[in-house]
């Protein structure tokens, strides 16, 4: 069951808003939005997001925060959020398309490494073989 949590956070600048959104994303939220007249409310939708822990973390990292509302998320909103998403500076894209694109850009496969066996010759058999 997804929850929709509205948290009022003291955010004075865009840098604070970005930091608050990063904190919420790290907490495991499915989607985060900034709302309100002064853009001081975070709307968090997620399955396993604890509102009390999230508020405490926001107070430590960003500034004063308080829970405004916690309710069950509507399925329409959840479907809308799962279909489209936006990264800063990029147009709205489908998650499936983004996953395919990220799968294309991967590291090349590793080359085989050949290990050679060798014996250590020392005048003293009890001597250290590392040096």
Helices and strands as residue ranges (DSSP letters): E 3-9, H 14-26, E 31-35, E 41-46, H 51-61, E 65-72, H 75-83, E 84-85, E 93-94, H 95-104
